[in-house]
Amino acid sequence: MRSVIVLGALLVAAFVIGTAVSPGSQVPDDVLRFQDPRIVESSGLVVDGDLFVTTNDSGDTGRIFAVDGEGRTVGVTTWTDAPEDVEALAPAAPGEVWVGDIGDNAAARDAITVARVPVGAGDRTVEPATYDLVYPDGPHDAEALLAHPSTGRLYVVSKVVFGGTVYAAPRRMDPERPNRLTEVGPVGGIVTDGTFMPDGRHLVLRTYDRAVVYSFPDLEAVAEMRLPKQRQGEGIAVDADGELYVSSEGVRAPLLRLTPPDDVRDVLAGVVPEAQPSASQAPTPSTGASSSSSDSPAGDRPPEAPRQEAKPDVMSWLAGFGVLGLIVVVLLLALRRPR
C-alpha cells in the first residue's frame, strides 16, 4: 500500500514540477470586475467597441449583458426563447453577437442552436434569427463558438477530455432547416472558449488553465501559454488591436487583459525567427478567389504569413525530472527498512 502511495506522489510531483518550471506564463492586467450581481457565471465573452459582452452559463434565461470599462452593466438584451444551455458568444457585427446555445453535457441533443442578437447600451427584448446546427457524427458537448473575422463563418469546438474537434457551419445558414456542420480537424481537450485573432490566420482556444494558439485552417498548435488562476475560466475574447481578455465564473469576477510572453506575441505578429530553414518553408502566395469560393473551411484561409513553430520545452522538463530524481532517492531512503 505504501508503495502505491509513493508512486502516486511521484506522478503528481512530476506533473507539478514540469508545469511549474515550464515557460509560457503571461502577466494579467485586472481590467474590471463585473458589478452586476446577475452576472454569476460569465461563460462567453466578446469585445464590441468599448463594451464587453458576456452571458451566464447554463441555467439562466436568454439574456446577454453589455458592460462598460468600469464593470457596470449598461445594457441587457433578452429574447423570448428559453435557451437550453448557452455556453458561448462570438462577434457577429458591430452591435451584434452570436449566442451559442451549444452545451450538451449528456451528448443527447438532436441539434444545437445559434442566434444573432443585438447588443449595446439600453435594455431590449428581441426575437432574433436562430439557426439549428447538426453534427455530422452525433451529439457533442461544446463551449466554444468562433466567428471568422473576414468571412463571418461560424465554428464550434467540442469539449472532450482527450481532444476536441473543430466543426464549421455552412457559409449560408438556413433558419428553416437543420444546418449540417463539417468537421475541420482535431484540437486539444477541455476547450472552454475560443476566438479568432484579427488576422484570420490564427485562433486561440482556452482551457481552464491554458491557452493554445493554432494556425488556421490547418489547426497546427504553434504557441501556448499558461493563464492566470481563475475560479472557473470559461471566456476569452480579442479586441480589434489583438489584445486578449479572459473572464471567469463567480460573482464580481475579474475580467483580465493578457500580456502573452514574447514567443506567443511573435507567433501572432507573424515574426519569423532568425534561424529559418531554406526557401522550402517560404510563404506560398494566395491562389486568389478560387479557394475563397469553396464552401470548405480552407476557403477561409487568408494570404499566408510566415509561421513560427511551437517547440517542446525539453530543458524545463529535464530540470523537472532532475528534481524528481532527487525526490525518488529521498523517498526510497525514507522507506528503507533497517535490517
Disulfide bonds with the S-S distance in Angstrom:
none
